[in-house]
């Protein structure tokens, strides 16, 4: 079989097609000094010879490996910077591989545990998986998701005690629903000085005390202590949570979470905090969140 006609020089389109790149990329290599400008033919178009093609192939292979164009130039010029580039690239690839593995683990959890429970960390969702189906309200899971973002998985795991008790004690759940409905009525039509706010805040404070006492009797805190010890060990081994998330202090996070509270609702929340703090100072309020 006879050989095809072999040209001594080729145009930029043929050079790009052979190297698996584009004429635009080759022009960029010329512009940054990575590939020398070749001689032009009588039609004033670039013509590439064998050595140009070899350099172009090296450039493409190194670029495909993720090496920056500046480091490719250093490598082709015999500088030692290419070794540093390869070390940085290897670190970057290892980080990307870890991120992909974390994503795979997250997808596996969502398929295994279900959504949205699987969106919470294993420390939190593991404490809730044995509850009866439907006993956790969507709002409960939303609250845990927000708490985990603000205070981390440990804070959300502590708060999970509250929702375990609510899911397993119908009388406390009924009172929670009643208070939540009353809190919703604290809208812009009510003055912050309305005496009903003080009464409702006292009821919420008493309810939180009842929840805390039930948590204490149930032994949930003791069960959590063992899980927290395991979490501390994991943290000590470098298995941190929230990889890739922007780190914020709790106060920064709280300041970025919008709540459309009326002045009456704001005053109510302040009074609840004051009453709980006062009771806590007196040693009368067990921990609920």
C-alpha positions as CSV (number, residue, x, y, z in Angstrom):
1,X,0.0,0.0,0.0
2,X,1.6,3.3,-1.0
3,X,2.2,6.0,1.6
4,X,0.0,9.1,1.4
5,X,1.7,12.4,0.3
6,X,3.7,13.6,3.3
7,X,4.0,17.3,3.5
8,X,7.1,19.0,4.8
9,X,5.1,21.8,6.4
10,X,1.4,22.0,7.5
11,X,-1.1,24.8,8.1
12,X,-2.3,25.7,11.5
13,X,-5.6,23.8,11.0
14,X,-3.9,20.6,10.2
15,X,-1.4,21.1,13.1
16,X,-4.3,21.6,15.6
17,X,-6.2,18.6,14.3
18,X,-3.2,16.3,14.6
19,X,-2.4,17.5,18.2
20,X,-6.0,17.4,19.3
21,X,-6.3,21.1,20.0
22,X,-7.7,24.2,18.2
23,X,-6.1,26.9,16.1
24,X,-7.1,29.4,18.7
25,X,-5.2,27.5,21.4
26,X,-2.1,27.4,19.2
27,X,-2.3,31.1,18.6
28,X,-2.4,31.6,22.3
29,X,0.7,29.4,22.7
30,X,2.4,31.8,20.3
31,X,1.2,34.9,22.1
32,X,2.6,33.7,25.5
33,X,5.9,32.5,24.1
34,X,5.2,28.8,24.7
35,X,5.4,27.9,21.0
36,X,7.7,29.8,18.7
37,X,6.1,31.5,15.7
38,X,6.8,29.4,12.6
39,X,7.8,30.7,9.2
40,X,5.0,31.8,6.9
41,X,4.4,30.7,3.4
42,X,3.9,32.8,0.3
43,X,0.2,33.2,1.3
44,X,1.4,34.7,4.7
45,X,0.0,31.8,6.6
46,X,1.9,29.9,9.3
47,X,3.5,26.6,8.3
48,X,4.5,24.1,11.0
49,X,7.4,21.6,10.7
50,X,8.1,18.4,12.5
51,X,9.8,20.0,15.5
52,X,6.9,22.4,16.0
53,X,4.5,19.4,16.0
54,X,6.7,17.6,18.6
55,X,6.6,20.6,20.9
56,X,2.9,21.0,20.4
57,X,2.3,17.4,21.4
58,X,4.4,17.8,24.5
59,X,2.4,20.9,25.4
60,X,-0.9,19.1,24.9
61,X,0.1,16.1,26.9
62,X,1.3,18.2,29.9
63,X,-1.8,20.5,29.7
64,X,-4.0,17.4,29.7
65,X,-2.2,16.3,32.9
66,X,-3.3,19.6,34.5
67,X,0.0,21.4,34.4
68,X,-0.3,25.2,34.1
69,X,1.0,26.8,30.9
70,X,3.6,28.8,32.8
71,X,4.9,25.6,34.4
72,X,4.9,23.8,31.0
73,X,7.1,26.6,29.7
74,X,9.5,26.2,32.6
75,X,9.6,22.4,32.1
76,X,10.3,22.7,28.4
77,X,13.0,25.2,29.0
78,X,14.7,22.9,31.5
79,X,13.9,24.9,34.6
80,X,13.3,23.0,37.9
81,X,10.0,24.7,38.6
82,X,8.1,21.8,36.9
83,X,8.8,19.6,39.9
84,X,7.2,22.1,42.2
85,X,4.2,22.3,39.8
86,X,3.9,18.5,39.8
87,X,3.9,18.4,43.6
88,X,1.2,21.1,43.8
89,X,-0.8,19.3,41.1
90,X,-0.5,16.0,43.0
91,X,-1.8,17.7,46.2
92,X,-4.7,19.3,44.2
93,X,-5.7,15.9,42.7
94,X,-5.6,14.2,46.1
95,X,-7.8,16.9,47.5
96,X,-10.2,16.5,44.6
97,X,-10.2,12.8,45.0
98,X,-11.1,13.2,48.7
99,X,-13.9,15.6,47.8
100,X,-15.3,13.1,45.3
101,X,-15.2,10.3,47.8
102,X,-17.0,12.6,50.3
103,X,-19.7,13.3,47.7
104,X,-20.1,9.5,47.0
105,X,-20.5,8.9,50.7
106,X,-23.1,11.6,50.9
107,X,-25.0,10.2,48.0
108,X,-24.8,6.7,49.6
109,X,-26.2,8.1,52.9
110,X,-29.1,9.8,51.1
111,X,-30.0,6.5,49.3
112,X,-29.6,4.5,52.5
113,X,-31.1,6.8,55.1
114,X,-33.4,8.8,52.8
115,X,-34.0,12.4,52.4
116,X,-34.0,14.8,54.2
117,X,-32.8,12.8,57.2
118,X,-29.7,11.8,55.2
119,X,-28.8,15.4,54.7
120,X,-27.8,15.6,58.4
121,X,-24.5,14.3,59.7
122,X,-24.3,10.6,60.7
123,X,-23.9,11.7,64.4
124,X,-27.3,13.5,64.2
125,X,-29.3,11.2,61.9
126,X,-28.1,8.1,63.7
127,X,-29.9,9.2,66.8
128,X,-33.2,9.7,64.9
129,X,-33.3,6.7,62.7
130,X,-35.1,4.4,65.2
131,X,-38.0,6.8,65.7
132,X,-41.4,5.7,64.3
133,X,-42.0,6.8,60.7
134,X,-43.6,10.2,60.5
135,X,-42.9,11.1,64.1
136,X,-40.4,13.7,63.0
137,X,-42.0,16.8,61.5
138,X,-40.4,18.5,58.4
139,X,-40.0,21.5,60.6
140,X,-38.0,19.4,63.1
141,X,-35.6,18.4,60.4
142,X,-35.4,21.9,59.1
143,X,-34.4,23.2,62.6
144,X,-31.8,20.5,62.9
145,X,-30.3,21.4,59.5
146,X,-30.1,25.1,60.6
147,X,-28.6,24.2,64.0
148,X,-26.0,21.9,62.4
149,X,-24.9,24.7,60.1
150,X,-24.6,27.2,63.0
151,X,-23.3,25.0,65.8
152,X,-22.0,21.9,64.0
153,X,-23.0,18.3,64.3
154,X,-22.4,18.2,68.0
155,X,-24.8,21.1,68.7
156,X,-27.4,19.4,66.4
157,X,-26.9,16.1,68.2
158,X,-27.7,17.7,71.5
159,X,-30.8,19.4,70.1
160,X,-31.9,16.0,68.6
161,X,-32.8,15.1,72.2
162,X,-35.6,17.6,72.1
163,X,-37.1,16.1,68.9
164,X,-36.8,12.5,70.2
165,X,-38.8,13.5,73.3
166,X,-41.4,15.3,71.2
167,X,-41.7,12.3,68.9
168,X,-42.2,9.9,71.8
169,X,-44.3,11.9,74.2
170,X,-47.7,12.9,72.6
171,X,-48.6,15.3,75.4
172,X,-45.4,17.3,75.0
173,X,-45.9,17.3,71.2
174,X,-49.4,18.7,71.7
175,X,-48.2,21.5,73.9
176,X,-45.4,22.2,71.4
177,X,-47.9,22.5,68.6
178,X,-50.2,24.8,70.7
179,X,-47.3,27.1,71.6
180,X,-46.1,27.2,68.0
181,X,-49.5,28.2,66.8
182,X,-49.7,30.9,69.4
183,X,-46.3,32.2,68.5
184,X,-47.4,32.4,64.8
185,X,-50.1,34.8,65.9
186,X,-47.5,37.3,67.2
187,X,-47.7,39.3,64.0
188,X,-47.4,43.0,63.2
189,X,-50.9,43.6,64.5
190,X,-49.8,43.1,68.0
191,X,-47.9,45.6,70.1
192,X,-44.5,44.5,71.7
193,X,-46.0,45.7,75.0
194,X,-49.0,43.5,74.8
195,X,-49.3,41.6,78.2
196,X,-50.1,38.4,76.3
197,X,-46.5,38.2,75.2
198,X,-45.3,37.9,78.8
199,X,-47.9,35.2,79.5
200,X,-46.9,33.2,76.4
201,X,-43.2,33.5,77.2
202,X,-43.8,32.1,80.6
203,X,-45.7,29.2,79.1
204,X,-42.9,28.5,76.6
205,X,-40.3,28.6,79.4
206,X,-42.4,26.1,81.5
207,X,-42.7,23.9,78.4
208,X,-38.9,23.9,77.9
209,X,-38.4,23.0,81.5
210,X,-40.8,20.0,81.1
211,X,-38.9,19.0,78.0
212,X,-35.6,19.2,79.8
213,X,-36.8,17.2,82.7
214,X,-38.1,14.4,80.4
215,X,-34.7,14.4,78.6
216,X,-33.0,13.9,82.0
217,X,-35.3,11.1,83.0
218,X,-34.9,9.3,79.6
219,X,-31.2,9.1,79.8
220,X,-30.7,10.6,76.4
221,X,-27.9,12.8,77.6
222,X,-26.0,9.8,78.8
223,X,-26.4,8.0,75.5
224,X,-25.2,11.1,73.7
225,X,-22.1,11.4,75.9
226,X,-20.8,8.1,74.4
227,X,-21.4,9.3,70.9
228,X,-19.7,12.6,71.6
229,X,-16.6,10.7,72.9
230,X,-16.5,8.8,69.6
231,X,-16.9,12.1,67.6
232,X,-14.0,13.6,69.6
233,X,-11.8,10.6,68.6
234,X,-12.8,11.0,64.9
235,X,-12.0,14.7,65.1
236,X,-8.6,13.9,66.6
237,X,-7.9,11.6,63.7
238,X,-8.5,14.5,61.2
239,X,-12.0,13.4,60.1
240,X,-13.5,16.9,60.3
241,X,-17.0,17.8,59.4
242,X,-18.2,20.1,56.7
243,X,-15.3,19.8,54.3
244,X,-15.6,22.5,51.6
245,X,-18.0,24.6,53.6
246,X,-17.3,28.3,54.4
247,X,-16.4,28.5,58.1
248,X,-18.3,30.9,60.2
249,X,-18.6,31.6,63.9
250,X,-22.0,30.8,65.4
251,X,-22.7,34.5,65.8
252,X,-21.8,35.2,62.1
253,X,-24.0,32.4,61.0
254,X,-27.0,33.5,63.1
255,X,-26.5,37.0,61.7
256,X,-26.9,35.7,58.1
257,X,-30.0,33.6,58.7
258,X,-33.1,35.6,58.0
259,X,-36.2,35.4,60.2
260,X,-39.2,37.6,59.4
261,X,-40.2,38.3,63.0
262,X,-42.6,41.0,63.9
263,X,-41.6,43.4,66.8
264,X,-44.0,41.5,69.0
265,X,-42.3,38.2,68.1
266,X,-38.8,39.7,68.7
267,X,-39.9,40.9,72.1
268,X,-41.4,37.4,72.9
269,X,-38.2,35.6,71.9
270,X,-36.2,38.0,74.1
271,X,-38.4,37.3,77.1
272,X,-38.2,33.6,76.6
273,X,-34.4,33.8,76.6
274,X,-34.5,35.9,79.7
275,X,-36.8,33.6,81.5
276,X,-34.8,30.5,80.5
277,X,-31.5,32.2,81.5
278,X,-33.0,33.2,84.9
279,X,-34.3,29.7,85.5
280,X,-30.9,28.2,84.5
281,X,-29.2,30.5,86.9
282,X,-31.4,29.2,89.6
283,X,-30.7,25.6,88.5
284,X,-34.3,24.9,87.6
285,X,-34.1,24.4,83.8
286,X,-32.6,21.2,82.4
287,X,-30.8,21.4,79.1
288,X,-33.2,21.0,76.1
289,X,-31.1,22.3,73.2
